[in-house]
Amino acid sequence: MNDRARLERIIRAKEMIHDARRGELARARHAVNDAESVLDRALAVHESVVQALSAIGDTTGEELALRAHAVARSTQSARRAHAALDERRTEEETRATATIESGRELKALETVRGRALATDRTKANAVERSLEDDRAGRRGGAR
């Protein structure tokens, strides 16, 4: 396998890696959106539970304890949802960084390929000119 074919194989592999990274980033962004929705729901539940506790009126001690327990559970749920969102955002940042890096690698390899093609064209043009010069020299010397 020559260097050109090896370079083409590497570029195809890097393109596949870059496509995979973009897919991972899209999934990570979707997970962030889902986690934001979960957090929004948890905060809404917490707010409604806190409002129910605030509207005590005539309640028994047992009902007050149940409401307080519900507030504690909703607070824990909101904290877990917030922690999950933080994890998803960190994952998204990691995926975005990996996607950017794979894109840079691919662009660098494409630049190398472009330079190699330009070099090959220059060499081919030089060989063609040399052949033309030889032909012209033979024609001129044959007279």
Rosetta blueprint (number, residue, H / E / L):
1 M L
2 N L
3 D H
4 R H
5 A H
6 R H
7 L H
8 E H
9 R H
10 I H
11 I H
12 R H
13 A H
14 K H
15 E H
16 M H
17 I H
18 H H
19 D H
20 A H
21 R H
22 R H
23 G H
24 E H
25 L H
26 A H
27 R H
28 A H
29 R H
30 H H
31 A H
32 V H
33 N H
34 D H
35 A H
36 E H
37 S H
38 V H
39 L H
40 D H
41 R H
42 A H
43 L H
44 A H
45 V H
46 H H
47 E H
48 S H
49 V H
50 V H
51 Q H
52 A H
53 L H
54 S H
55 A L
56 I L
57 G L
58 D L
59 T L
60 T L
61 G H
62 E H
63 E H
64 L H
65 A H
66 L H
67 R H
68 A H
69 H H
70 A H
71 V H
72 A H
73 R H
74 S H
75 T H
76 Q H
77 S H
78 A H
79 R H
80 R H
81 A H
82 H H
83 A H
84 A H
85 L H
86 D H
87 E H
88 R H
89 R H
90 T H
91 E H
92 E H
93 E H
94 T H
95 R H
96 A H
97 T H
98 A H
99 T H
100 I H
101 E H
102 S H
103 G H
104 R H
105 E H
106 L H
107 K H
108 A H
109 L H
110 E H
111 T H
112 V H
113 R H
114 G H
115 R H
116 A H
117 L H
118 A H
119 T H
120 D H
121 R H
122 T H
123 K H
124 A H
125 N H
126 A H
127 V H
128 E H
129 R H
130 S H
131 L H
132 E H
133 D H
134 D H
135 R H
136 A H
137 G H
138 R H
139 R H
140 G H
141 G H
142 A H
143 R L
